[in-house]
Amino acid sequence: MFRLYAALISLSMIWGLSFVFMKWLLPSAGVWGIVFLRCLAGSAVLLPVLWWKRREIDWKLPWKALIVVGIFNCGIAWGLISLSETAINSTTASILNATTPIWTGLIGFIIFSYVLTGRQWLGIFVGFIGILVLMDFQFGQLFGKEFIGIGTMLIASISYGMAGQLTKRYLAGTGVLVITVFTLLTGAVIGFIGMMLTEPVRPAALLEPLTIFSVIGLGCFGSGIGQLIYFYINKKGSPELASTVTYLIPASAMVWGYVLLDEKITPNIIIGLLIIFTGVYMSSKKSNKPGSRTGSHNTLPAEVQQAN
C-alpha cells in the first residue's frame, strides 16, 4: 500500500509541475509549440513500449475515434491550456482543470443522455459557484479580450470532458497504451500545424537548459511516464484511488507555483479551490440505482481523466 500512495503523491507532483513547465516554455515555444513538443516527447517515451508489445495488439483499430479523441484531448485542450497560461497563473489554471469531471457529467447528460442524480446536479451547481469565487465574481473575465485565461481554460476542461465521453463510448475495447500513443501523435500533428500557422518554434531558444528541462518534464514525464504511473495505481490499487489525483494536482501546482514562479496564493484561490473540490466530489459520486448511467469521472479511462 505504501508504494501505491508514494506513486499517487509522485504523480500529483509531476502533473502539478506540468503547469509550471508550460509557463517556462511559452516564451521559447509558443502556445502550439508546447503542444507539439509535449506530444512528441510523450510519444517518444511510449512508442518503444508499443513496439515491444506490437504482437499483443489487435491492429484493427477504430482510427476515426482515436483521431477525434486526440483532437479534443491533446490538441484543443492542451493548446487552450497553454493559451490560458499567457493570461492567468499556473495555480488558477490547475484549479480550473480540476473541473473536468463536472463538464464530463454535463456532456454525458446533454449529448449521450446519461442520467445524473440530484446529488450530481447539486455538485455541478456547487462547482460553478467555486468558479465564480475563483473569478472574484468578475463576470467580465468571460467576455471580450479578458476571455483568454479563465474562459479558455474552461473550454479546455470541456474538451477533456468530451474526450472522456467519446473514449468511454467508442474506445472501450482499445488498450490504454494504444489510445495514449495515438492520441499523442494526433496532438503532435495538430501542434505542428498550429505552430506553422502562428509562430514557429525558435530552434536557438530550444537549446537553453530551462527549455530542454521543461520539454523533458512536460513531455517525457508528464505526458509519458505520468500516464504509466496512473495506470499502475489504477491496476494495483483501484480506479477510485487513482481518481483522487484530481484533488491533489491543484494543491501540488499551488506549491510549485509559489516556490518556482513566485505566484501569490490569495483567499479567493483557497476558497474557490475548496468549493470546486466539493462540487467535483459530489458530481463524481456514482449512482447506486441499478441500471443507471452517470457521467462519473471514476468510470473514465485513465488517459483522459488527467492529461496534464
Rosetta blueprint (number, residue, H / E / L):
1 M L
2 F H
3 R H
4 L H
5 Y H
6 A H
7 A H
8 L H
9 I H
10 S H
11 L H
12 S H
13 M H
14 I H
15 W H
16 G H
17 L H
18 S H
19 F H
20 V H
21 F H
22 M H
23 K H
24 W H
25 L H
26 L H
27 P H
28 S H
29 A H
30 G H
31 V H
32 W H
33 G H
34 I H
35 V H
36 F H
37 L H
38 R H
39 C H
40 L H
41 A H
42 G H
43 S H
44 A H
45 V H
46 L H
47 L H
48 P H
49 V H
50 L H
51 W H
52 W H
53 K L
54 R H
55 R H
56 E H
57 I L
58 D L
59 W L
60 K L
61 L L
62 P L
63 W H
64 K H
65 A H
66 L H
67 I H
68 V H
69 V H
70 G H
71 I H
72 F H
73 N H
74 C H
75 G H
76 I H
77 A H
78 W H
79 G H
80 L H
81 I H
82 S H
83 L H
84 S H
85 E L
86 T L
87 A L
88 I L
89 N L
90 S H
91 T H
92 T H
93 A H
94 S H
95 I H
96 L H
97 N H
98 A L
99 T L
100 T H
101 P H
102 I H
103 W H
104 T H
105 G H
106 L H
107 I H
108 G H
109 F H
110 I H
111 I L
112 F L
113 S L
114 Y L
115 V L
116 L L
117 T L
118 G H
119 R H
120 Q H
121 W H
122 L H
123 G H
124 I H
125 F H
126 V H
127 G H
128 F H
129 I H
130 G H
131 I H
132 L H
133 V H
134 L H
135 M L
136 D L
137 F L
138 Q L
139 F H
140 G H
141 Q H
142 L H
143 F L
144 G H
145 K H
146 E H
147 F H
148 I L
149 G L
150 I H
151 G H
152 T H
153 M H
154 L H
155 I H
156 A H
157 S H
158 I H
159 S H
160 Y H
161 G H
162 M H
163 A H
164 G H
165 Q H
166 L H
167 T H
168 K H
169 R H
170 Y H
171 L L
172 A L
173 G L
174 T L
175 G L
176 V H
177 L H
178 V H
179 I H
180 T H
181 V H
182 F H
183 T H
184 L H
185 L H
186 T H
187 G H
188 A H
189 V H
190 I H
191 G H
192 F H
193 I H
194 G H
195 M H
196 M H
197 L H
198 T L
199 E L
200 P L
201 V L
202 R L
203 P H
204 A H
205 A H
206 L H
207 L L
208 E L
209 P H
210 L H
211 T H
212 I H
213 F H
214 S H
215 V H
216 I H
217 G H
218 L H
219 G H
220 C H
221 F H
222 G H
223 S H
224 G H
225 I H
226 G H
227 Q H
228 L H
229 I H
230 Y H
231 F H
232 Y H
233 I H
234 N H
235 K H
236 K H
237 G L
238 S L
239 P H
240 E H
241 L H
242 A H
243 S H
244 T L
245 V H
246 T H
247 Y H
248 L H
249 I H
250 P H
251 A H
252 S H
253 A H
254 M H
255 V H
256 W H
257 G H
258 Y H
259 V H
260 L H
261 L L
262 D L
263 E L
264 K L
265 I L
266 T L
267 P H
268 N H
269 I H
270 I H
271 I H
272 G H
273 L H
274 L H
275 I H
276 I H
277 F H
278 T H
279 G H
280 V H
281 Y H
282 M H
283 S H
284 S L
285 K L
286 K L
287 S L
288 N L
289 K L
290 P L
291 G L
292 S L
293 R L
294 T L
295 G L
296 S L
297 H H
298 N H
299 T H
300 L L
301 P L
302 A H
303 E H
304 V H
305 Q H
306 Q L
307 A L
308 N L
